[in-house]
Amino acid sequence: MEQNAYDGRSPTIIYRKVRKNEYIRTINRIIILKTKAKANYP
């Protein structure tokens, strides 16, 4: 939440960016897990 202190322009955009990054990271993790599962069970 510290970002809002010095970036008063629009905290919403930062928040959205962070949410998007979390979303992408989660999808990547799922893809990696699926790939590993395929590798373990050919």
C-alpha positions as semicolon CSV with decimal commas, in nm:
position;residue;x (nm);y (nm);z (nm)
1;M;0,000;0,000;0,000
2;E;0,305;0,230;0,019
3;Q;0,281;0,295;-0,355
4;N;-0,026;0,513;-0,306
5;A;0,181;0,753;-0,093
6;Y;0,412;0,869;-0,371
7;D;0,196;0,778;-0,671
8;G;-0,117;0,982;-0,609
9;R;-0,205;0,990;-0,979
10;S;-0,408;0,670;-0,992
11;P;-0,356;0,387;-0,744
12;T;-0,620;0,186;-0,932
13;I;-0,395;0,140;-1,234
14;I;-0,111;0,015;-1,011
15;Y;-0,357;-0,215;-0,833
16;R;-0,481;-0,354;-1,164
17;K;-0,124;-0,405;-1,284
18;V;-0,041;-0,598;-0,966
19;R;-0,357;-0,810;-0,996
20;K;-0,275;-0,885;-1,360
21;N;0,079;-0,994;-1,267
22;E;-0,057;-1,224;-0,995
23;Y;-0,307;-1,369;-1,244
24;I;-0,037;-1,432;-1,506
25;R;0,193;-1,585;-1,244
26;T;-0,084;-1,822;-1,131
27;I;-0,156;-1,934;-1,488
28;N;0,217;-1,994;-1,549
29;R;0,236;-2,202;-1,231
30;I;-0,059;-2,416;-1,344
31;I;0,098;-2,467;-1,688
32;I;0,431;-2,569;-1,528
33;L;0,254;-2,814;-1,296
34;K;0,065;-2,969;-1,589
35;T;0,387;-2,999;-1,790
36;K;0,567;-3,164;-1,499
37;A;0,278;-3,405;-1,455
38;K;0,298;-3,503;-1,823
39;A;0,674;-3,553;-1,794
40;N;0,631;-3,778;-1,489
41;Y;0,359;-3,990;-1,647
42;P;0,432;-4,037;-2,018
